Amino acid sequence: MANVLIGCEYSGTVRDAFRSWGHNALSVDLLPSETEGNHIEGDILDVIKTEKWDLLIAFPPCTHLAVSGARWFPEKRADGRQQAALQFVRDLMSAPIPRIAIENPISIISSQIRKPDQIIQPWQYGHGETKSTCLWLQNLPVLTPTEIVAGREQRIWKLGPSPTRAMERSRTYQGIADAMAKQWGQVLCGTGSGEYQPELF
């Protein structure tokens, strides 16, 4: 059993996927968890210091980073919001944890910090939708697609304005969460490779 820290997750999707495989998984977010489970409402950077973690998977807010909002970048650079968001990503990447995965959509992390190790799509994991999702990995293999399905619907991109739109857009697909838990869980248990492998898809 490994200690797995899931940062910036309010849904509990990835946390519960790891717990279903027997790991001690904890989610942390500024928001309360949507579901019952092992969750701390607070700052992930504080929680990192509280215990020895084997794996960190973090979903830093993309509001000031995603290229889909590029028209607001000048304003966000001028008032410091974008620099603060990038520093938060750097702090997560440099956490004293042996294995780290950072998830974000197509964003300026690629140009300002480094390019992602992998870009995945929901349709590779059983969901007939498109949503380019970047993964920055440290001592973890790239994810292998588990169920390639038909359908290339941009459901998330087409969501209309609402108070919960940002939350819905940030929610992890169950198929991707399951792949993380199974494949990276095998690495934590010593039954899978922790070496970086070239992207095949």
C-alpha positions as a Markdown table, in Angstrom:
| # | Residue | x | y | z |
|---|---|---|---|---|
| 1 | Met | 0.0 | 0.0 | 0.0 |
| 2 | Ala | 1.3 | 3.4 | -1.0 |
| 3 | Asn | 0.6 | 6.9 | 0.2 |
| 4 | Val | -0.9 | 8.8 | -2.6 |
| 5 | Leu | -1.6 | 12.5 | -2.5 |
| 6 | Ile | -4.2 | 13.9 | -5.0 |
| 7 | Gly | -3.8 | 17.7 | -5.2 |
| 8 | Cys | -6.5 | 20.2 | -6.3 |
| 9 | Glu | -9.2 | 17.6 | -6.6 |
| 10 | Tyr | -12.7 | 18.2 | -5.1 |
| 11 | Ser | -14.5 | 15.4 | -6.9 |
| 12 | Gly | -12.7 | 12.5 | -5.3 |
| 13 | Thr | -12.6 | 10.6 | -8.6 |
| 14 | Val | -8.8 | 9.9 | -8.7 |
| 15 | Arg | -8.6 | 9.5 | -4.9 |
| 16 | Asp | -11.3 | 6.8 | -4.9 |
| 17 | Ala | -9.8 | 5.0 | -7.9 |
| 18 | Phe | -6.5 | 4.6 | -6.0 |
| 19 | Arg | -8.3 | 3.6 | -2.8 |
| 20 | Ser | -10.2 | 0.9 | -4.7 |
| 21 | Trp | -6.8 | -0.6 | -5.4 |
| 22 | Gly | -5.9 | -0.6 | -1.7 |
| 23 | His | -3.8 | 2.6 | -1.5 |
| 24 | Asn | -3.9 | 5.2 | 1.2 |
| 25 | Ala | -5.1 | 8.0 | -1.0 |
| 26 | Leu | -5.9 | 11.5 | 0.2 |
| 27 | Ser | -7.4 | 14.4 | -1.9 |
| 28 | Val | -6.8 | 18.0 | -1.1 |
| 29 | Asp | -8.5 | 21.1 | -2.4 |
| 30 | Leu | -9.6 | 24.6 | -1.3 |
| 31 | Leu | -13.2 | 23.2 | -1.8 |
| 32 | Pro | -14.8 | 20.5 | 0.2 |
| 33 | Ser | -15.0 | 17.1 | -1.4 |
| 34 | Glu | -18.2 | 16.2 | -3.4 |
| 35 | Thr | -18.1 | 12.7 | -2.1 |
| 36 | Glu | -17.5 | 11.0 | 1.2 |
| 37 | Gly | -13.8 | 10.1 | 1.6 |
| 38 | Asn | -10.4 | 10.9 | 2.7 |
| 39 | His | -10.2 | 14.6 | 2.0 |
| 40 | Ile | -8.6 | 17.8 | 3.4 |
| 41 | Glu | -10.0 | 21.2 | 2.6 |
| 42 | Gly | -6.9 | 23.3 | 2.5 |
| 43 | Asp | -3.6 | 24.2 | 0.7 |
| 44 | Ile | -1.9 | 21.3 | -1.1 |
| 45 | Leu | 1.5 | 22.9 | -0.5 |
| 46 | Asp | 0.9 | 22.7 | 3.3 |
| 47 | Val | -0.3 | 19.1 | 3.2 |
| 48 | Ile | 2.7 | 18.0 | 1.2 |
| 49 | Lys | 4.9 | 18.7 | 4.3 |
| 50 | Thr | 2.8 | 16.6 | 6.7 |
| 51 | Glu | 3.7 | 13.1 | 5.7 |
| 52 | Lys | 6.0 | 11.0 | 3.5 |
| 53 | Trp | 4.2 | 10.6 | 0.2 |
| 54 | Asp | 5.0 | 8.0 | -2.5 |
| 55 | Leu | 3.1 | 9.7 | -5.3 |
| 56 | Leu | 1.7 | 13.1 | -6.0 |
| 57 | Ile | -0.9 | 13.7 | -8.7 |
| 58 | Ala | -1.9 | 17.3 | -9.0 |
| 59 | Phe | -4.5 | 19.2 | -11.1 |
| 60 | Pro | -3.5 | 22.8 | -10.7 |
| 61 | Pro | -6.2 | 25.3 | -11.7 |
| 62 | Cys | -5.8 | 26.2 | -15.4 |
| 63 | Thr | -7.8 | 29.5 | -15.3 |
| 64 | His | -4.7 | 31.6 | -15.9 |
| 65 | Leu | -2.7 | 29.0 | -17.9 |
| 66 | Ala | -4.8 | 27.4 | -20.5 |
| 67 | Val | -4.3 | 28.7 | -24.1 |
| 68 | Ser | -8.1 | 28.6 | -24.6 |
| 69 | Gly | -8.0 | 31.9 | -22.6 |
| 70 | Ala | -5.1 | 33.5 | -24.4 |
| 71 | Arg | -7.0 | 36.7 | -25.1 |
| 72 | Trp | -6.8 | 37.5 | -21.4 |
| 73 | Phe | -3.1 | 36.7 | -21.0 |
| 74 | Pro | -1.9 | 40.4 | -21.2 |
| 75 | Glu | -4.2 | 41.4 | -18.3 |
| 76 | Lys | -3.2 | 38.3 | -16.3 |
| 77 | Arg | 0.5 | 38.9 | -16.8 |
| 78 | Ala | 0.1 | 42.6 | -15.9 |
| 79 | Asp | -1.6 | 41.9 | -12.5 |
| 80 | Gly | 0.6 | 38.9 | -11.6 |
| 81 | Arg | -2.1 | 36.2 | -11.7 |
| 82 | Gln | -0.3 | 34.2 | -14.5 |
| 83 | Gln | 3.1 | 34.4 | -12.8 |
| 84 | Ala | 1.5 | 33.1 | -9.5 |
| 85 | Ala | -0.2 | 30.3 | -11.3 |
| 86 | Leu | 3.1 | 29.2 | -13.0 |
| 87 | Gln | 5.0 | 29.4 | -9.7 |
| 88 | Phe | 2.3 | 27.1 | -8.1 |
| 89 | Val | 3.0 | 24.6 | -10.8 |
| 90 | Arg | 6.8 | 24.9 | -10.2 |
| 91 | Asp | 6.3 | 24.3 | -6.5 |
| 92 | Leu | 4.2 | 21.2 | -7.2 |
| 93 | Met | 6.8 | 19.9 | -9.6 |
| 94 | Ser | 9.6 | 20.4 | -7.1 |
| 95 | Ala | 7.8 | 18.7 | -4.2 |
| 96 | Pro | 10.0 | 16.3 | -2.2 |
| 97 | Ile | 8.0 | 13.3 | -3.5 |
| 98 | Pro | 9.7 | 10.6 | -5.7 |
| 99 | Arg | 6.9 | 10.2 | -8.3 |
| 100 | Ile | 4.9 | 13.2 | -9.5 |
| 101 | Ala | 2.2 | 13.7 | -12.2 |
| 102 | Ile | 0.9 | 17.2 | -13.1 |
| 103 | Glu | -2.2 | 17.4 | -15.3 |
| 104 | Asn | -3.4 | 20.4 | -17.2 |
| 105 | Pro | -5.0 | 21.2 | -20.6 |
| 106 | Ile | -2.9 | 22.7 | -23.4 |
| 107 | Ser | -1.3 | 25.6 | -21.6 |
| 108 | Ile | 1.7 | 27.9 | -21.3 |
| 109 | Ile | 3.3 | 25.4 | -18.9 |
| 110 | Ser | 4.7 | 23.9 | -22.1 |
| 111 | Ser | 6.4 | 27.1 | -23.1 |
| 112 | Gln | 7.2 | 28.6 | -19.7 |
| 113 | Ile | 8.4 | 25.5 | -17.8 |
| 114 | Arg | 8.7 | 22.4 | -20.1 |
| 115 | Lys | 6.8 | 20.4 | -22.6 |
| 116 | Pro | 4.5 | 17.6 | -21.3 |
| 117 | Asp | 5.6 | 14.0 | -21.4 |
| 118 | Gln | 2.3 | 12.9 | -22.8 |
| 119 | Ile | -1.0 | 14.2 | -24.2 |
| 120 | Ile | -4.0 | 11.9 | -23.7 |
| 121 | Gln | -7.7 | 12.0 | -24.8 |
| 122 | Pro | -10.8 | 10.7 | -23.1 |
| 123 | Trp | -11.6 | 8.5 | -26.2 |
| 124 | Gln | -8.5 | 6.5 | -25.4 |
| 125 | Tyr | -10.0 | 5.5 | -22.0 |
| 126 | Gly | -13.6 | 4.6 | -22.8 |
| 127 | His | -15.2 | 8.1 | -23.2 |
| 128 | Gly | -16.3 | 9.1 | -26.7 |
| 129 | Glu | -15.1 | 12.7 | -26.3 |
| 130 | Thr | -12.1 | 14.9 | -27.1 |
| 131 | Lys | -10.3 | 16.9 | -24.5 |
| 132 | Ser | -6.5 | 17.3 | -24.9 |
| 133 | Thr | -5.0 | 16.6 | -21.5 |
| 134 | Cys | -1.3 | 17.1 | -20.9 |
| 135 | Leu | 0.7 | 15.1 | -18.3 |
| 136 | Trp | 4.1 | 16.2 | -16.9 |
| 137 | Leu | 5.6 | 13.1 | -15.3 |
| 138 | Gln | 8.5 | 12.4 | -12.9 |
| 139 | Asn | 9.6 | 8.8 | -12.4 |
| 140 | Leu | 6.3 | 7.5 | -13.9 |
| 141 | Pro | 5.6 | 5.8 | -17.2 |
| 142 | Val | 3.2 | 7.3 | -19.7 |
| 143 | Leu | -0.3 | 6.0 | -19.5 |
| 144 | Thr | -1.3 | 3.2 | -21.9 |
| 145 | Pro | -4.8 | 3.6 | -23.5 |
| 146 | Thr | -7.2 | 1.1 | -22.0 |
| 147 | Glu | -10.3 | 1.3 | -24.3 |
| 148 | Ile | -10.2 | 3.2 | -27.5 |
| 149 | Val | -13.8 | 4.1 | -28.5 |
| 150 | Ala | -15.6 | 5.9 | -31.3 |
| 151 | Gly | -16.9 | 9.4 | -30.9 |
| 152 | Arg | -15.0 | 12.7 | -30.9 |
| 153 | Glu | -17.6 | 15.0 | -29.2 |
| 154 | Gln | -16.3 | 18.2 | -27.7 |
| 155 | Arg | -18.8 | 18.1 | -24.9 |
| 156 | Ile | -16.7 | 19.9 | -22.3 |
| 157 | Trp | -15.6 | 22.7 | -24.7 |
| 158 | Lys | -19.3 | 23.3 | -25.6 |
| 159 | Leu | -20.6 | 23.7 | -22.0 |
| 160 | Gly | -22.5 | 26.9 | -21.7 |
| 161 | Pro | -21.8 | 29.6 | -19.0 |
| 162 | Ser | -22.9 | 28.6 | -15.5 |
| 163 | Pro | -21.7 | 28.9 | -11.9 |
| 164 | Thr | -20.3 | 25.3 | -12.1 |
| 165 | Arg | -18.8 | 25.4 | -15.6 |
| 166 | Ala | -15.2 | 25.6 | -14.4 |
| 167 | Met | -15.7 | 22.7 | -12.0 |
| 168 | Glu | -17.3 | 20.5 | -14.7 |
| 169 | Arg | -14.5 | 21.3 | -17.1 |
| 170 | Ser | -11.9 | 20.3 | -14.5 |
| 171 | Arg | -13.5 | 17.0 | -13.6 |
| 172 | Thr | -11.3 | 13.9 | -14.3 |
| 173 | Tyr | -12.9 | 11.2 | -16.5 |
| 174 | Gln | -13.4 | 7.9 | -14.7 |
| 175 | Gly | -11.6 | 5.9 | -17.3 |
| 176 | Ile | -8.5 | 8.1 | -17.0 |
| 177 | Ala | -8.7 | 7.9 | -13.2 |
| 178 | Asp | -8.9 | 4.1 | -13.3 |
| 179 | Ala | -5.9 | 4.0 | -15.7 |
| 180 | Met | -3.8 | 6.1 | -13.4 |
| 181 | Ala | -4.7 | 4.0 | -10.4 |
| 182 | Lys | -4.1 | 0.7 | -12.0 |
| 183 | Gln | -1.0 | 1.5 | -14.1 |
| 184 | Trp | 0.8 | 3.9 | -11.7 |
| 185 | Gly | -0.4 | 1.8 | -8.8 |
| 186 | Gln | 1.5 | -1.2 | -10.3 |
| 187 | Val | 4.7 | 1.0 | -10.4 |
| 188 | Leu | 4.2 | 1.9 | -6.7 |
| 189 | Cys | 3.8 | -1.8 | -5.9 |
| 190 | Gly | 6.9 | -2.8 | -7.9 |
| 191 | Thr | 5.0 | -4.7 | -10.6 |
| 192 | Gly | 5.2 | -2.1 | -13.3 |
| 193 | Ser | 8.0 | 0.0 | -15.0 |
| 194 | Gly | 8.8 | 3.4 | -13.5 |
| 195 | Glu | 10.9 | 4.3 | -16.5 |
| 196 | Tyr | 9.7 | 6.9 | -19.0 |
| 197 | Gln | 8.5 | 5.3 | -22.2 |
| 198 | Pro | 7.9 | 7.0 | -25.5 |
| 199 | Glu | 4.4 | 8.1 | -26.3 |
| 200 | Leu | 2.7 | 5.6 | -28.7 |
| 201 | Phe | -0.5 | 7.5 | -29.4 |
